[in-house]
Amino acid sequence: MADGKPSKGSSGRSYRTGAGLTKTPRKVKGRKESSRRWIQRQLNDPFVAEAKSRGFRSRAALKLEQIDQKHKLLFPDAKVLDLGCAPGGWLQYASRRIGLEDGRGVLVGIDLLETEPVMGASILKGDINDDAMMAEMIRLIDGKADLVLSDMAADTTGHRPTDHIRTTLLLDLALDMAQRVLTPGGAFLAKCFRGGAERDALELMRRDFATVRHVKPAASRQESVESYVLATGFRGDRPEE
Ligand SMILES: C[S@@+](CC[C@H](N)C(=O)[O-])C[C@H]1O[C@@H](n2cnc3c(N)ncnc32)[C@H](O)[C@@H]1O
């Protein structure tokens, strides 16, 4: 926090990162300004430190934890799909909550990138937009899921409208998957950059789910356009189109 005020991590601990305590990256000469800023932010981000100290592969795990603590999405024995799962922070958190290491629940993840294994989880490397991958995910989850998660984000171009449309396309694909596999009462949580193009997806969600809301966990940087959409109470009776 640049203002020096303490902020609370997911575990409730307070951090102070104000003047005098701010870490500055070493050996960053010659890097692009945006990359220098990213490194500086990482070094001074309390959520990065907390995620690391708790053994999570990404600070993103804390976002899911914060949303889950508030909205009670994960439960023992749940069947969960994680779209855009690399490097695996959400998989790690979901695995703990559903009891995967004790042989409970089902967890299936997919990403374009390689993801380190998570004990008990099935992880695919591929594109959610590929029909064969989609069929394989549905097979691995045995046709039905209680929760579909998507933290998918496209590589950013720096051109905000283009980035918004690309991420919204991923939201559409994730929603399509959720509509195929969710059990009645199931939930869908997805990254959603607000900017207008996501309106159609939100409309479909309002049709198919009892409740649709935007959520922004504390671990999601306040200055970022990132937010999440959470749809709960899947109706399970998708009308014929
Ligand atoms: C923010 S990261 C996910 C972080 C993850 N939730 C975690 O906790 O570690 C977004 C991921 O979405 C993936 N992604 C983007 N487009 C995708 C696609 N079409 N199919 C599968 N994964 C995709 C990216 O490769 C990237 O790893």
The ligand as an ORCA input file, in Angstrom:
! r2SCAN-3c Opt
* xyz 0 1
  C      -4.425    -15.606    -14.318
  S      -3.861    -17.113    -14.981
  C      -4.641    -18.299    -13.959
  C      -4.082    -18.396    -12.563
  C      -4.631    -19.574    -11.794
  N      -6.031    -19.363    -11.429
  C      -3.863    -19.859    -10.552
  O      -4.445    -19.786     -9.466
  O      -2.680    -20.174    -10.617
  C      -4.783    -17.233    -16.472
  C      -4.510    -18.482    -17.293
  O      -5.496    -18.593    -18.325
  C      -4.894    -19.375    -19.341
  N      -5.666    -19.330    -20.587
  C      -5.888    -18.248    -21.375
  N      -6.593    -18.586    -22.464
  C      -6.848    -19.921    -22.369
  C      -7.525    -20.849    -23.204
  N      -8.094    -20.469    -24.356
  N      -7.607    -22.144    -22.806
  C      -7.011    -22.531    -21.639
  N      -6.346    -21.688    -20.813
  C      -6.262    -20.396    -21.174
  C      -3.503    -18.760    -19.458
  O      -2.603    -19.634    -20.104
  C      -3.156    -18.480    -17.996
  O      -2.318    -19.474    -17.451
*
